[in-house]
Every structure is written in C-alpha cells, then in structure tokens.
C-alpha cells in the first residue's frame, strides 16, 4: 500500500509540473493563422525593448499567463521597431499594446497595462466561448 501511495504522489507531482504553460513566441502571420484557425486564445504583445512600460508589462503578463485559466493563451510578441507592417495591420500606434483574440475575433485591447488585475480582466475577454 505504501508503494502505491508513493507512486500516486509521484504521478500527481509529475502531472502538476507538466501542466500547460502559456507560450511566448515571435509573431508570424503563419503562427497567427494557425492559432486562430484552431480557435486558440491568443494575445498579441506589441513590445519594444527600449520601452520602460514594456519592461514592466511583459513580466507581469508572463506571471498572469502562468496560472489557470490564462495558461491556455499563446502570446505572440510583435517587435514594435522591426514589424511596422504588422503594427499597421492591427492599427497599433503605441508599444505596450496588448490585443486579445478568441479565434479570429478581436475581443479586447489595451495599452500600458502593467498590473495583474487589469491584465487578467483583459484576458478574460478571450476566454469566452469562441463562436
């Protein structure tokens, strides 16, 4: 019985450590198309390394998406400086902009959010049932 209990505890521990965590990937049109077609919740993170707000926002976003239910998200990072064409397509004028999608539908956006509560409330908009 003791070895069964130990085995069960080991299995639970391994399951907990292998739980899905949100991915942060560079933005590509192909990756966006793949995720939106699969009806995956995703966030576009318009980021600039030189931006002080971005430097605060991105670690907070990583913290939020590391826990359920936000760990379902994939975060696609748009480089503010080198991906101006992508920024124009999504009508983004400022760095530190987050855009939430459920499938192909934009559900919300915000610029400059750096606190856990505001980011969580924004991400909730992408977790609604996807049509």
SVG drawing of the C-alpha trace seen along z (x, -y; Angstrom):
<svg xmlns="http://www.w3.org/2000/svg" viewBox="-21 -56 37 58">
<polyline fill="none" stroke="black" stroke-width="0.4" points="0.0,0.0 2.9,-2.4 4.4,-1.9 1.0,-2.6 0.7,-5.8 4.2,-6.9 3.5,-6.0 0.3,-8.0 2.0,-11.0 4.8,-10.8 2.2,-10.7 0.3,-13.7 3.6,-15.6 4.7,-14.9 1.2,-16.0 1.5,-19.2 4.9,-20.1 4.0,-19.2 0.9,-21.4 0.4,-23.5 2.0,-26.9 1.3,-29.8 3.9,-30.1 5.6,-33.3 6.5,-33.2 7.7,-35.8 4.7,-37.0 4.4,-35.5 1.4,-35.6 1.6,-31.8 1.5,-31.3 -1.3,-33.7 -3.3,-31.9 -2.6,-28.5 -3.7,-29.5 -6.8,-31.5 -7.9,-28.7 -7.6,-26.3 -9.7,-28.6 -6.9,-29.1 -7.0,-32.1 -4.1,-34.4 -2.6,-37.7 -0.6,-40.0 2.0,-41.7 3.4,-44.8 6.8,-45.1 9.9,-47.4 13.0,-46.6 13.7,-50.3 10.1,-50.9 10.0,-51.3 6.3,-50.3 7.0,-47.2 9.8,-46.2 7.2,-46.2 4.3,-44.8 5.9,-41.7 7.0,-40.1 3.5,-40.8 1.9,-39.3 4.2,-36.2 3.1,-35.9 -0.6,-36.1 -0.4,-33.6 1.5,-31.1 -1.7,-30.3 -5.1,-28.9 -7.2,-29.8 -4.8,-32.1 -2.3,-29.3 -4.4,-28.4 -3.1,-31.5 -0.3,-31.8 1.4,-35.2 2.7,-36.3 5.2,-39.1 5.3,-41.8 8.5,-43.8 7.5,-47.4 10.5,-48.6 11.0,-45.9 7.4,-44.9 5.8,-48.2 3.8,-46.5 2.2,-44.2 1.5,-47.1 -0.2,-48.9 -2.3,-45.9 -3.6,-45.8 -3.8,-49.6 -1.4,-49.8 0.2,-53.2 2.0,-52.6 4.2,-50.0 3.0,-48.2 -0.3,-47.4 -2.0,-44.0 -4.6,-42.7 -6.7,-39.7 -8.2,-37.3 -10.6,-34.4 -10.1,-32.5 -10.0,-35.2 -12.1,-37.7 -10.5,-40.5 -12.1,-40.6 -10.2,-43.4 -7.1,-45.6 -5.3,-47.9 -2.1,-50.0 0.1,-50.4 -1.5,-47.9 1.1,-46.8 -0.8,-45.4 -2.0,-41.8 -5.7,-42.7 -6.0,-44.8 -4.2,-42.3 -6.3,-39.4 -9.6,-41.3 -8.4,-42.0 -7.5,-38.3 -10.9,-37.2 -12.4,-38.6 -10.6,-36.0 -11.8,-33.1 -15.5,-33.4 -16.9,-30.7 -15.4,-31.1 -18.1,-31.2"/>
</svg>
